[in-house]
């Protein structure tokens, strides 16, 4: 067993031993005539730990270079420096993993774009180690919230036959060799394929979560989803994680209340667990990050119907590039006006036109809108989408036909409405988009360890 003490336990005063062994990677190193210094990190905390080497005790310190992995045994002593209260006076040094002059992170500062080109090394920087620590704590917050509120965690399939969003952006899965596809009457003969039919990587776990909710009451999924989205923006990527709860005996109002409670819980959890990393992001990336947390934790989220929102947008004297009309999407500039300028806080936009939404959303009594919501964040736009699901078989049949859904492909989904149907609702929240907002990072590729997007893959 390797004997070691974490950097965090030393800096936070949790370690009560005087003589310790630490492992870590050198962030910076410098040498004087009598003393050499190395700041190391092991990823446990954002602040590095300073190691002091008395040159009389160490003949060769040539291995103390940025990026090198070292093992140091020494005594914990008070630090005269202002940045930390404790440091290590080294007694023994071992270079575990040396580096050469070609190590690409020699400089103290690198652009985000440069670091994005080497995802295998960027976690060694202050920025990305902080991102992924906060990612860890946000994941824990998700599980804790739903567990404390009576939900059951389920694993949804990654391979499916349905495109839940209906946008035709699913990645196809096949075992057939693409250079020798068998055709039958001019079409692909899927009887030769592994599943004997078309299959795709999931774009959403919602449809598979609904049967569990209609048996267990409240369930949630938290896992990867895949979309062959052609968009190449700072908000889009081909592989990302989604939080998707489904709840029996919930209507749209219940769904909205749950979304707000969840967002507030997650913000409060990270605020309490990640103070040092939040301070880092506030200093270097988003000056008003702490105000974001205060807004999420303390403000009541606003609410407006789609129809009222369109009327409000029409009255905006500043105008928009495209005039708002009922039946058109709430574009990014509309979202920013509503969340940033008019309400100045997160806002739920509800009851969109049915023609804009998937077949499974519950039709409202007006016959032209559905019981759904998008949650818009200031500076970001849409971050959550949810709805009450259509539980009436006759209405679902009509909506599916209007949307061109093949009823045979979804026969099991319609069975749920035949046998013991019940009101139910749910929502989907992109994990990385929420993490972007809570760290102040501006590009989704910078909150995913190994991002995949159109035409780009490590």
Kinemage of the C-alpha trace (Angstrom):
@kinemage 1
@onewidth
@group {chain A} dominant
@subgroup {mainchain}
@vectorlist {calphas} color= white
{ca unk a 1} P 0.000 0.000 0.000
{ca unk a 2} L 1.327 3.460 -0.968
{ca unk a 3} L 1.708 5.723 2.042
{ca unk a 4} L 0.610 9.251 1.132
{ca unk a 5} L -1.178 12.323 2.469
{ca unk a 6} L -3.283 14.574 0.218
{ca unk a 7} L -2.351 18.182 -0.434
{ca unk a 8} L -5.824 19.198 0.703
{ca unk a 9} L -5.465 17.562 4.115
{ca unk a 10} L -2.174 19.400 4.702
{ca unk a 11} L -3.360 22.840 3.580
{ca unk a 12} L -6.690 22.574 5.408
{ca unk a 13} L -4.995 21.485 8.640
{ca unk a 14} L -6.735 18.101 8.603
{ca unk a 15} L -3.438 16.201 8.792
{ca unk a 16} L -2.164 16.022 12.388
{ca unk a 17} L 1.136 14.293 11.594
{ca unk a 18} L 4.376 16.244 11.503
{ca unk a 19} L 6.288 14.049 9.059
{ca unk a 20} L 4.419 13.120 5.882
{ca unk a 21} L 4.834 11.703 2.388
{ca unk a 22} L 3.112 13.519 -0.472
{ca unk a 23} L 2.833 12.792 -4.180
{ca unk a 24} L 2.002 15.373 -6.808
{ca unk a 25} L 2.758 17.140 -10.061
{ca unk a 26} L 4.918 20.222 -10.104
{ca unk a 27} L 3.115 23.406 -11.143
{ca unk a 28} L 6.112 25.707 -10.736
{ca unk a 29} L 9.716 25.306 -9.632
{ca unk a 30} L 12.507 27.773 -8.925
{ca unk a 31} L 15.941 27.501 -7.441
{ca unk a 32} L 18.178 29.843 -5.493
{ca unk a 33} L 21.705 29.514 -4.198
{ca unk a 34} L 20.709 27.985 -0.853
{ca unk a 35} L 17.094 26.925 -1.315
{ca unk a 36} L 14.875 25.488 -4.083
{ca unk a 37} L 11.080 25.612 -4.202
{ca unk a 38} L 8.450 23.521 -5.945
{ca unk a 39} L 4.684 24.045 -5.842
{ca unk a 40} L 2.840 20.765 -6.309
{ca unk a 41} L -0.757 19.703 -6.693
{ca unk a 42} L -2.450 16.326 -6.550
{ca unk a 43} L -5.864 17.533 -7.721
{ca unk a 44} L -7.479 17.351 -4.279
{ca unk a 45} L -7.696 21.144 -3.944
{ca unk a 46} L -7.072 24.172 -6.143
{ca unk a 47} L -4.225 25.673 -4.080
{ca unk a 48} L -0.758 24.163 -4.598
{ca unk a 49} L 1.460 23.038 -1.739
{ca unk a 50} L 4.922 24.565 -1.509
{ca unk a 51} L 7.876 22.226 -0.953
{ca unk a 52} L 11.134 23.733 0.295
{ca unk a 53} L 14.453 22.011 -0.514
{ca unk a 54} L 17.582 22.919 1.408
{ca unk a 55} L 20.362 22.808 -1.227
{ca unk a 56} L 22.823 21.463 1.383
{ca unk a 57} L 20.672 18.315 1.665
{ca unk a 58} L 19.999 17.793 -2.065
{ca unk a 59} L 22.884 17.537 -4.480
{ca unk a 60} L 20.743 17.075 -7.601
{ca unk a 61} L 17.414 18.875 -8.060
{ca unk a 62} L 17.519 18.958 -11.848
{ca unk a 63} L 14.336 16.865 -11.974
{ca unk a 64} L 12.284 19.651 -10.381
{ca unk a 65} L 10.565 20.793 -13.568
{ca unk a 66} L 7.026 21.862 -14.354
{ca unk a 67} L 4.905 18.798 -15.049
{ca unk a 68} L 7.126 16.263 -13.303
{ca unk a 69} L 5.533 13.852 -10.844
{ca unk a 70} L 7.412 13.671 -7.551
{ca unk a 71} L 7.305 11.922 -4.205
{ca unk a 72} L 8.449 13.990 -1.229
{ca unk a 73} L 8.861 13.059 2.415
{ca unk a 74} L 9.328 15.874 4.872
{ca unk a 75} L 8.025 17.848 7.814
{ca unk a 76} L 5.011 20.141 7.855
{ca unk a 77} L 6.114 23.612 8.950
{ca unk a 78} L 4.540 27.047 9.135
{ca unk a 79} L 4.913 28.999 5.915
{ca unk a 80} L 6.234 32.564 6.014
{ca unk a 81} L 4.446 33.285 2.745
{ca unk a 82} L 1.074 35.042 2.648
{ca unk a 83} L -0.656 32.622 0.267
{ca unk a 84} L -0.663 29.547 2.533
{ca unk a 85} L -0.121 28.797 6.192
{ca unk a 86} L 1.724 25.474 5.818
{ca unk a 87} L 4.472 24.072 3.629
{ca unk a 88} L 6.766 21.036 3.534
{ca unk a 89} L 10.426 21.110 4.494
{ca unk a 90} L 11.729 18.286 2.301
{ca unk a 91} L 13.912 15.465 3.614
{ca unk a 92} L 13.683 12.986 0.710
{ca unk a 93} L 12.878 13.468 -2.969
{ca unk a 94} L 12.047 10.904 -5.649
{ca unk a 95} L 11.254 11.816 -9.256
{ca unk a 96} L 8.420 9.432 -10.117
{ca unk a 97} L 7.678 10.751 -13.593
{ca unk a 98} L 10.238 13.056 -15.195
{ca unk a 99} L 9.443 15.481 -18.019
{ca unk a 100} L 11.534 16.841 -20.840
{ca unk a 101} L 11.825 20.257 -22.432
{ca unk a 102} L 9.009 19.328 -24.825
{ca unk a 103} L 6.353 19.314 -22.064
{ca unk a 104} L 3.713 21.629 -23.589
{ca unk a 105} L 2.498 23.264 -20.369
{ca unk a 106} L 5.755 24.915 -19.371
{ca unk a 107} L 4.343 28.438 -19.248
{ca unk a 108} L 2.143 29.635 -16.408
{ca unk a 109} L -0.655 30.814 -18.695
{ca unk a 110} L -2.195 29.264 -21.794
{ca unk a 111} L -5.284 30.211 -23.769
{ca unk a 112} L -8.418 28.134 -23.370
{ca unk a 113} L -8.292 27.400 -27.102
{ca unk a 114} L -4.762 26.023 -26.818
{ca unk a 115} L -5.699 23.828 -23.852
{ca unk a 116} L -8.761 22.572 -25.709
{ca unk a 117} L -6.378 21.008 -28.245
{ca unk a 118} L -4.910 18.728 -25.566
{ca unk a 119} L -7.731 17.441 -23.349
{ca unk a 120} L -5.416 14.761 -21.952
{ca unk a 121} L -3.230 17.412 -20.291
{ca unk a 122} L -5.551 20.299 -19.485
{ca unk a 123} L -6.849 18.798 -16.182
{ca unk a 124} L -3.376 19.606 -14.815
{ca unk a 125} L -4.144 23.336 -15.008
{ca unk a 126} L -5.861 25.331 -12.269
{ca unk a 127} L -8.871 26.033 -14.474
{ca unk a 128} L -9.716 22.523 -15.542
{ca unk a 129} L -8.960 20.801 -12.270
{ca unk a 130} L -11.436 23.264 -10.711
{ca unk a 131} L -14.007 22.542 -13.432
{ca unk a 132} L -13.873 18.815 -12.878
{ca unk a 133} L -13.930 19.082 -9.083
{ca unk a 134} L -17.115 21.107 -9.383
{ca unk a 135} L -18.458 18.588 -11.895
{ca unk a 136} L -17.978 15.907 -9.246
{ca unk a 137} L -19.835 17.876 -6.589
{ca unk a 138} L -22.667 18.787 -8.959
{ca unk a 139} L -23.097 15.083 -9.760
{ca unk a 140} L -23.328 14.315 -6.045
{ca unk a 141} L -25.867 17.124 -5.599
{ca unk a 142} L -28.068 15.561 -8.278
{ca unk a 143} L -28.147 12.163 -6.613
{ca unk a 144} L -28.586 13.643 -3.139
{ca unk a 145} L -31.515 15.855 -4.158
{ca unk a 146} L -33.481 13.114 -5.842
{ca unk a 147} L -32.730 10.564 -3.154
{ca unk a 148} L -33.880 12.961 -0.426
{ca unk a 149} L -37.091 13.595 -2.383
{ca unk a 150} L -38.112 9.970 -2.762
{ca unk a 151} L -36.874 9.252 -6.292
{ca unk a 152} L -35.350 6.008 -7.551
{ca unk a 153} L -32.282 6.127 -9.808
{ca unk a 154} L -32.640 3.986 -12.944
{ca unk a 155} L -30.323 3.180 -15.846
{ca unk a 156} L -31.882 3.871 -19.227
{ca unk a 157} L -30.652 2.092 -22.374
{ca unk a 158} L -28.039 3.816 -24.532
{ca unk a 159} L -29.145 1.929 -27.643
{ca unk a 160} L -32.740 2.517 -28.681
{ca unk a 161} L -35.076 2.341 -31.641
{ca unk a 162} L -36.735 5.706 -31.032
{ca unk a 163} L -35.830 9.352 -31.581
{ca unk a 164} L -37.572 10.900 -28.591
{ca unk a 165} L -37.015 14.475 -29.774
{ca unk a 166} L -38.183 13.760 -33.304
{ca unk a 167} L -35.445 15.944 -34.767
{ca unk a 168} L -33.742 13.230 -36.808
{ca unk a 169} L -30.372 13.882 -35.182
{ca unk a 170} L -29.694 10.409 -33.791
{ca unk a 171} L -26.485 8.467 -34.386
{ca unk a 172} L -27.237 5.129 -36.027
{ca unk a 173} L -25.780 1.942 -34.512
{ca unk a 174} L -25.048 -1.041 -36.720
{ca unk a 175} L -22.958 -4.195 -36.746
{ca unk a 176} L -23.027 -4.401 -40.542
{ca unk a 177} L -19.824 -3.589 -42.452
{ca unk a 178} L -20.514 -0.236 -44.091
{ca unk a 179} L -18.584 -1.128 -47.234
{ca unk a 180} L -20.859 -4.078 -48.005
{ca unk a 181} L -24.369 -3.144 -46.899
{ca unk a 182} L -27.014 -5.588 -48.119
{ca unk a 183} L -29.889 -3.955 -49.989
{ca unk a 184} L -33.375 -5.398 -50.331
{ca unk a 185} L -35.642 -3.794 -52.944
{ca unk a 186} L -33.352 -0.791 -52.921
{ca unk a 187} L -33.418 -0.413 -49.134
{ca unk a 188} L -31.032 -1.542 -46.436
{ca unk a 189} L -31.810 -5.101 -45.354
{ca unk a 190} L -31.805 -4.738 -41.574
{ca unk a 191} L -32.564 -8.429 -41.109
{ca unk a 192} L -28.783 -8.827 -41.476
{ca unk a 193} L -28.089 -6.331 -38.690
{ca unk a 194} L -27.487 -7.159 -35.030
{ca unk a 195} L -30.939 -6.081 -33.799
{ca unk a 196} L -32.611 -6.939 -37.138
{ca unk a 197} L -33.907 -3.360 -37.326
{ca unk a 198} L -32.597 0.204 -37.219
{ca unk a 199} L -31.055 1.206 -33.893
{ca unk a 200} L -29.672 4.485 -32.570
{ca unk a 201} L -27.715 5.968 -29.687
{ca unk a 202} L -30.205 7.549 -27.323
{ca unk a 203} L -31.049 11.244 -27.582
{ca unk a 204} L -33.113 11.111 -24.390
{ca unk a 205} L -33.994 8.631 -21.671
{ca unk a 206} L -37.459 10.078 -21.192
{ca unk a 207} L -39.536 7.517 -23.060
{ca unk a 208} L -37.873 4.618 -21.255
{ca unk a 209} L -38.184 6.378 -17.879
{ca unk a 210} L -41.951 6.838 -18.175
{ca unk a 211} L -42.822 3.114 -17.722
{ca unk a 212} L -40.724 3.087 -14.528
{ca unk a 213} L -42.466 6.199 -13.204
{ca unk a 214} L -45.842 4.594 -13.928
{ca unk a 215} L -44.840 1.701 -11.703
{ca unk a 216} L -42.574 3.240 -9.051
{ca unk a 217} L -43.938 6.765 -8.728
{ca unk a 218} L -40.833 8.921 -9.057
{ca unk a 219} L -37.664 7.962 -10.931
{ca unk a 220} L -34.728 9.755 -12.526
{ca unk a 221} L -31.985 8.997 -15.000
{ca unk a 222} L -28.594 10.656 -15.172
{ca unk a 223} L -26.484 9.465 -18.054
{ca unk a 224} L -24.983 10.172 -21.468
{ca unk a 225} L -27.041 11.158 -24.482
{ca unk a 226} L -25.957 11.597 -28.095
{ca unk a 227} L -27.118 13.988 -30.786
{ca unk a 228} L -25.760 14.409 -34.297
{ca unk a 229} L -26.534 18.102 -34.094
{ca unk a 230} L -24.969 20.067 -36.976
{ca unk a 231} L -24.791 23.204 -34.808
{ca unk a 232} L -21.245 24.234 -33.933
{ca unk a 233} L -21.850 26.745 -31.169
{ca unk a 234} L -20.491 27.120 -27.656
{ca unk a 235} L -23.616 25.373 -26.343
{ca unk a 236} L -23.633 22.292 -28.589
{ca unk a 237} L -21.763 19.014 -28.492
{ca unk a 238} L -22.442 15.521 -29.781
{ca unk a 239} L -22.167 13.725 -26.445
{ca unk a 240} L -23.386 15.125 -23.149
{ca unk a 241} L -25.127 14.063 -19.943
{ca unk a 242} L -28.766 14.611 -19.081
{ca unk a 243} L -30.718 14.615 -15.838
{ca unk a 244} L -34.225 13.363 -16.634
{ca unk a 245} L -36.731 12.740 -13.837
{ca unk a 246} L -40.211 11.355 -14.483
{ca unk a 247} L -42.988 11.574 -11.903
{ca unk a 248} L -46.410 9.922 -11.702
{ca unk a 249} L -49.283 12.065 -10.400
{ca unk a 250} L -47.490 15.323 -11.298
{ca unk a 251} L -48.973 18.087 -13.434
{ca unk a 252} L -47.107 20.990 -15.043
{ca unk a 253} L -47.269 23.127 -11.894
{ca unk a 254} L -45.726 20.282 -9.866
{ca unk a 255} L -43.057 19.873 -12.535
{ca unk a 256} L -42.135 23.568 -12.428
{ca unk a 257} L -41.930 23.554 -8.630
{ca unk a 258} L -39.604 20.543 -8.736
{ca unk a 259} L -37.337 22.179 -11.329
{ca unk a 260} L -36.979 25.321 -9.208
{ca unk a 261} L -36.348 23.320 -6.039
{ca unk a 262} L -33.690 21.266 -7.812
{ca unk a 263} L -31.853 24.283 -9.256
{ca unk a 264} L -31.816 26.005 -5.858
{ca unk a 265} L -30.570 22.845 -4.134
{ca unk a 266} L -27.768 22.338 -6.663
{ca unk a 267} L -26.639 25.965 -6.400
{ca unk a 268} L -26.681 25.859 -2.611
{ca unk a 269} L -24.791 22.551 -2.541
{ca unk a 270} L -21.975 23.837 -4.744
{ca unk a 271} L -21.923 27.162 -2.914
{ca unk a 272} L -21.234 25.290 0.318
{ca unk a 273} L -18.873 22.619 -1.057
{ca unk a 274} L -16.837 24.530 -3.636
{ca unk a 275} L -16.158 27.962 -2.120
{ca unk a 276} L -12.481 27.974 -3.107
{ca unk a 277} L -13.120 26.949 -6.705
{ca unk a 278} L -16.015 29.428 -7.028
{ca unk a 279} L -13.677 32.182 -5.823
{ca unk a 280} L -11.152 31.098 -8.453
{ca unk a 281} L -13.721 31.312 -11.272
{ca unk a 282} L -14.988 34.641 -9.934
{ca unk a 283} L -11.459 36.042 -10.042
{ca unk a 284} L -10.472 34.812 -13.488
{ca unk a 285} L -13.608 34.083 -15.542
{ca unk a 286} L -16.904 35.546 -14.340
{ca unk a 287} L -16.722 38.558 -12.026
{ca unk a 288} L -20.391 38.237 -11.071
{ca unk a 289} L -20.355 34.490 -10.450
{ca unk a 290} L -21.100 34.843 -6.746
{ca unk a 291} L -24.077 37.063 -7.618
{ca unk a 292} L -25.353 34.236 -9.847
{ca unk a 293} L -25.367 31.917 -6.870
{ca unk a 294} L -27.182 34.480 -4.736
{ca unk a 295} L -29.807 34.969 -7.456
{ca unk a 296} L -30.382 31.228 -7.883
{ca unk a 297} L -30.584 30.559 -4.154
{ca unk a 298} L -32.617 33.567 -3.064
{ca unk a 299} L -34.848 34.808 -5.904
{ca unk a 300} L -38.235 33.430 -6.901
{ca unk a 301} L -38.152 32.342 -10.522
{ca unk a 302} L -40.512 34.219 -12.833
{ca unk a 303} L -43.198 32.620 -14.985
{ca unk a 304} L -44.934 33.673 -18.193
{ca unk a 305} L -46.906 31.876 -20.879
{ca unk a 306} L -45.533 31.673 -24.398
{ca unk a 307} L -48.490 33.711 -25.683
{ca unk a 308} L -47.944 36.499 -23.136
{ca unk a 309} L -44.212 36.404 -23.818
{ca unk a 310} L -44.786 36.992 -27.537
{ca unk a 311} L -47.037 39.966 -26.757
{ca unk a 312} L -44.410 41.323 -24.366
{ca unk a 313} L -41.678 40.913 -26.981
{ca unk a 314} L -43.781 42.782 -29.560
{ca unk a 315} L -43.926 45.775 -27.207
{ca unk a 316} L -40.135 45.965 -26.865
{ca unk a 317} L -39.270 49.399 -28.230
{ca unk a 318} L -35.672 48.382 -28.835
{ca unk a 319} L -36.832 45.912 -31.445
{ca unk a 320} L -35.278 42.625 -32.578
{ca unk a 321} L -33.529 41.431 -35.703
{ca unk a 322} L -36.574 39.251 -36.434
{ca unk a 323} L -39.992 40.442 -35.320
{ca unk a 324} L -41.629 38.004 -32.878
{ca unk a 325} L -44.737 36.198 -34.081
{ca unk a 326} L -46.989 33.645 -32.405
{ca unk a 327} L -45.917 30.192 -33.594
{ca unk a 328} L -42.243 31.056 -34.011
{ca unk a 329} L -39.429 29.865 -31.752
{ca unk a 330} L -38.293 31.844 -28.736
{ca unk a 331} L -34.928 32.714 -30.266
{ca unk a 332} L -31.751 33.493 -28.354
{ca unk a 333} L -32.302 37.245 -28.535
{ca unk a 334} L -35.844 36.793 -27.186
{ca unk a 335} L -34.561 34.555 -24.381
{ca unk a 336} L -31.924 37.111 -23.372
{ca unk a 337} L -34.460 39.930 -23.350
{ca unk a 338} L -36.864 38.005 -21.126
{ca unk a 339} L -34.316 36.605 -18.651
{ca unk a 340} L -31.677 39.368 -18.642
{ca unk a 341} L -33.573 42.578 -19.259
{ca unk a 342} L -37.240 42.186 -18.401
{ca unk a 343} L -37.274 39.758 -15.457
{ca unk a 344} L -33.610 39.842 -14.416
{ca unk a 345} L -33.855 36.301 -13.052
{ca unk a 346} L -34.598 32.763 -14.279
{ca unk a 347} L -37.996 32.619 -15.999
{ca unk a 348} L -40.280 29.718 -16.915
{ca unk a 349} L -41.947 30.117 -20.318
{ca unk a 350} L -44.956 27.797 -20.488
{ca unk a 351} L -47.633 26.520 -22.851
{ca unk a 352} L -45.947 26.617 -26.246
{ca unk a 353} L -47.858 25.987 -29.502
{ca unk a 354} L -48.415 22.262 -29.998
{ca unk a 355} L -46.990 22.403 -33.523
{ca unk a 356} L -43.572 23.339 -32.086
{ca unk a 357} L -43.346 20.483 -29.596
{ca unk a 358} L -43.089 16.631 -29.586
{ca unk a 359} L -46.179 14.447 -29.702
{ca unk a 360} L -45.952 13.269 -26.087
{ca unk a 361} L -46.677 16.654 -24.463
{ca unk a 362} L -50.171 17.040 -23.011
{ca unk a 363} L -52.609 19.068 -25.096
{ca unk a 364} L -54.120 22.004 -23.240
{ca unk a 365} L -57.853 22.685 -23.249
{ca unk a 366} L -57.406 25.455 -25.830
{ca unk a 367} L -56.513 22.794 -28.403
{ca unk a 368} L -53.513 24.710 -29.729
{ca unk a 369} L -50.925 24.744 -26.930
{ca unk a 370} L -49.345 22.039 -24.802
{ca unk a 371} L -48.550 21.871 -21.057
{ca unk a 372} L -44.818 22.399 -21.225
{ca unk a 373} L -42.100 24.747 -20.016
{ca unk a 374} L -38.620 25.972 -20.829
{ca unk a 375} L -36.537 27.515 -18.059
{ca unk a 376} L -34.451 30.454 -19.287
{ca unk a 377} L -31.349 31.599 -17.391
{ca unk a 378} L -29.899 35.114 -17.643
{ca unk a 379} L -26.834 35.245 -19.926
{ca unk a 380} L -27.433 31.682 -21.126
{ca unk a 381} L -30.995 31.128 -22.308
{ca unk a 382} L -32.795 27.774 -22.205
{ca unk a 383} L -31.352 25.317 -19.717
{ca unk a 384} L -34.320 23.065 -18.844
{ca unk a 385} L -37.188 21.687 -20.891
{ca unk a 386} L -40.111 19.858 -19.320
{ca unk a 387} L -43.757 19.009 -19.746
{ca unk a 388} L -46.766 17.166 -18.483
{ca unk a 389} L -46.999 14.027 -20.603
{ca unk a 390} L -50.111 13.182 -22.575
{ca unk a 391} L -51.835 10.388 -20.625
{ca unk a 392} L -55.035 10.168 -22.761
{ca unk a 393} L -54.745 7.445 -25.391
{ca unk a 394} L -57.149 9.022 -27.895
{ca unk a 395} L -55.411 12.394 -27.772
{ca unk a 396} L -51.966 10.782 -27.972
{ca unk a 397} L -53.009 8.838 -31.057
{ca unk a 398} L -54.142 12.017 -32.783
{ca unk a 399} L -50.971 13.919 -31.875
{ca unk a 400} L -48.732 11.039 -33.005
{ca unk a 401} L -50.427 10.905 -36.405
{ca unk a 402} L -50.140 14.681 -36.779
{ca unk a 403} L -46.414 14.414 -36.079
{ca unk a 404} L -45.926 11.517 -38.497
{ca unk a 405} L -45.025 9.014 -35.767
{ca unk a 406} L -45.022 5.328 -36.745
{ca unk a 407} L -47.388 3.849 -34.154
{ca unk a 408} L -45.825 0.406 -34.525
{ca unk a 409} L -42.453 1.717 -33.370
{ca unk a 410} L -44.033 3.077 -30.197
{ca unk a 411} L -46.608 0.377 -29.471
{ca unk a 412} L -45.231 -0.210 -25.973
{ca unk a 413} L -45.477 3.525 -25.249
{ca unk a 414} L -49.151 3.542 -26.230
{ca unk a 415} L -49.752 0.457 -24.087
{ca unk a 416} L -49.001 2.603 -21.033
{ca unk a 417} L -52.070 4.692 -21.918
{ca unk a 418} L -54.223 1.589 -22.405
{ca unk a 419} L -53.482 -0.083 -19.097
{ca unk a 420} L -53.543 1.933 -15.910
{ca unk a 421} L -52.717 5.339 -17.350
{ca unk a 422} L -52.075 8.191 -14.935
{ca unk a 423} L -51.145 11.881 -15.082
{ca unk a 424} L -47.378 12.272 -15.116
{ca unk a 425} L -44.670 14.798 -15.956
{ca unk a 426} L -40.934 15.196 -16.254
{ca unk a 427} L -38.095 17.365 -17.463
{ca unk a 428} L -34.655 17.214 -19.027
{ca unk a 429} L -31.654 19.260 -17.936
{ca unk a 430} L -28.290 19.272 -19.664
{ca unk a 431} L -25.684 18.642 -16.985
{ca unk a 432} L -22.880 20.462 -18.782
{ca unk a 433} L -24.983 23.553 -19.502
{ca unk a 434} L -25.779 23.849 -15.811
{ca unk a 435} L -22.105 23.343 -14.977
{ca unk a 436} L -21.180 26.099 -17.433
{ca unk a 437} L -23.465 28.499 -15.626
{ca unk a 438} L -22.190 27.540 -12.181
{ca unk a 439} L -18.516 27.881 -13.144
{ca unk a 440} L -18.716 30.845 -15.516
{ca unk a 441} L -17.103 28.864 -18.332
{ca unk a 442} L -18.384 30.058 -21.694
{ca unk a 443} L -17.983 26.976 -23.886
{ca unk a 444} L -19.518 23.558 -23.276
{ca unk a 445} L -16.336 21.952 -24.613
{ca unk a 446} L -14.555 23.302 -21.539
{ca unk a 447} L -16.709 21.476 -18.992
{ca unk a 448} L -16.458 18.039 -20.659
{ca unk a 449} L -13.245 16.031 -20.185
{ca unk a 450} L -13.146 14.770 -23.783
{ca unk a 451} L -15.646 16.757 -25.882
{ca unk a 452} L -17.041 15.476 -29.182
{ca unk a 453} L -18.561 17.820 -31.738
{ca unk a 454} L -19.160 17.895 -35.472
{ca unk a 455} L -15.905 17.088 -37.253
{ca unk a 456} L -13.903 17.080 -34.012
{ca unk a 457} L -12.791 14.142 -31.911
{ca unk a 458} L -9.544 13.463 -30.082
